């Protein structure tokens, strides 16, 4: 460990030798992410979301963004809208660029007379290219938005159930529970950021949310697979505790998680920049924001939330507590031996198991760990009949 601390941070990241004590300091991460989680929940409850017309229902009016006098701004459209019927537009945004750009205005449901009045006012005040015939309207039912919400919740429930079953079968129950907690954490924080920013929640937002859940789960499974490999047969070993072996697994996959997340974030950042800065397309903006936040939070939760929670659940098992006690007893004996105190054979841990402290036993244990790691990564080989024929029989061939 002392060597790891002497190395630079980037060297320690690439070496992955357990220099970052992530699992050991898990209470710190619980406190930090718990505070962020609480803040997001308060935002959701107190501020709520800026639900789009697809969820609330209403009227959408669309018109060209170009006129004889120049580009029509969203502020001018909203002012003309309000003067016409004495009602405020819910939102107005420019979609597209150049000659094909349009301004979309969303409001509560309007009557046919109100729509006609608004169209006439927009045409007279702003004089869009093509005249009043280029100003179109459409109605969106609130029930359609309710159906989207219902289907999204069903999809989320099925996702969580499928994840729980898969992880419980492939890994174990503790890891399944930890992964679900991490994914739920990602959903709440992403929703809280969306509430804070105030971006409009559209069907694209829901699609993006379901997408980032898959990414978060993928990163968590990668870490858990390494944890499973490092902790195979650990109850019979006394070199590391379960938590230390899990922490080593997190370190070994840390650089991979960072690289994967950065590669995934770069195109999303480009999508957000294009959607907001250049095209002004609401759908791109909504989709990019939820993916940007979700991918970043998902990578963090797989490292700082999922694995520490899995360790806490496993350490409730008496078998893993006893193994940790044996590890501590062996280290205490080695420390006394190093300081010159008399050590006779071994020491009896609280569990009543005698632990050897000589170098040969430790070397044998290290060889056992390496053999288990090699066995975990090597496919089994079935002997061929020709191999059996070539096997030595002890007879001399003449």
Buried (B, 14 or more C-beta within 10 A) or exposed (E): EEEBEEBEEEEBBEBBBBBBBBBBEBEEBBEEBEEBBEEBBEBBEEEEBBBBBBBBBBBBBBBBBBBEEEEBBBEBBBBBBBEBBEEEBBBBBBBBEEEEBBBBBBBBBBEEEBBBBBBEBBBEBBEBEEEBEEBEBEEBEBEBBEEBBEEBEEBBEEBBEEBBEBBBEEBBBBBBBBBBBBBBBBBBBBBBBBBEEEBBBBBBBBBBBBBBBBBBBEBBBBBBBBBBBBBBEBBEBBBBBBBBBBBBBBBBBBBBBEEBBEEBBEEBEEBBEBBBEEBBBBBBBBBBBBBBBBBBBBBBBBBBBBBBBBBBBBBEEEEBBBBBBBBBBBBBBBEBEEEEEEBEEBBEBEBEBEBBBEEEBBEEBEEBBEEBBEEEEEEEEEEEEEEEEEEEEEEEEE
